[in-house]
Amino acid sequence: MLWSCDNKKAKDKDGGTAEIENTDLVASGTYTGTAKEVDPEEQEIYVETADGKILELYFNETTKLTKGGTDVPFGELKKGNSLEVTVENNGNSLKPIEVKILD
C-alpha cells in the first residue's frame, strides 16, 4: 500500500526549513535510503528511499538511533547520511522504530 501526503520540507529562501510536498506512506518494514532533510528543532527527518519514495519521520522518545551499533543522539544525523530505517505505518503517518546511520 502506498499513500501520499502533502507536507514535505525543503530549504526556504532564508535557509530555514520549509514544507516539502508529497511525502509517501509505505507499509511497515525496513527501508534503506538517504537523509534528504534533517530538522533538529522538530526532531524530524525526510528519507529518500532507494526506490525514490520520500518518508517523513518524526522521532519520539522510543525511536532508536544508532551508528556502528552504538546509540547516538539526534545531532549525529546529517543531510546526505545513508540510512536504514524501520518504520511502523500508523494509517496516516510513519512511526520510526529504529534508524541506523550507515556511513
N, C-alpha and C positions, 0 to 999 in steps of 0.2 A: 504494500500500500504506500502511496506517495501523495502528500498534500503540499500545498504551497502557502506560505504566509507572506504578508506584505510588510515586513518590518526589519529588514537588514540594516546594517550601519556601514558607513564609509566616511572617510575624512571629509569634513566640510571645508569651505574656503578659509576658515580661521584656524584650521589644524585640529579642531575638535573632532569628536566622533558624531557623525550624522547617520540617520536611518538609512539602511540598505533595504531594497525591496526584494520580495520573492525568495524568502528562505524556504527550505524544504523540510517536511516532516517525513521521517523514514521509520521503518519498522525497528523495534527494539533489537539491539545487536551491537556488534563491534565493527568499527569503520576506521580506515586509515585516510589521512589527508594532511592538509597544510593549514596552519593558523592564518586566516585571511585578515582578521582584525582581532585585537586584544584590547579590552576596555577594563583597566584595573578598578576604576571607580564603581562600575556596575558589576564587577566580578563576572564578566561576560566575554565569551569568545565566539567567533564565527570560524567554522572549519569548512574548507572546500575539500570534499572527498575525492578519491581517485576517479570516480565516475562523474564529477562535475556538480554534485549537489552541494548546496550551502546549508550547513547546520548551525542554528543559533543555540548556544548553550549558556545558560545562567548557572554558575556554580552556587552550591549551597554548603551548609556545614557538613554534609555527608559525602560530598564529592571528593574522591581520592585523586590527588595529582602526584605523579611520580616521574623521576628521571633516573635512569640507570638502576631501577629497583628501589630507590630511596624516595621517601616522601619529601616534597619540596613545596614552598609557598607559591601562591598565585603569581607573584612577581617574577618567577622564573620563566613564565610564558612570554614569548616574543612573537611578533608578527613574522611569518615565514617558517616557524618551527614545524618539523614533521611530527605528526601526532597519530596516536592510536586512541580512539575514543569509544567507550562502551556507554551506550545510551538506553534509556527506557522511554518508550513512546507513551505519553500520558493522555493521548487523544488530541490535544491541541497544542502540545509543547513537548520538547525533548528534555528529559532529566539526565544530566551527565552523572553516571555512576563512577566511572574511572576515566582519567585522561593520562596517557603516558606520553612524555616528551621523548621522541626517538633520536633527536640529534643534540 
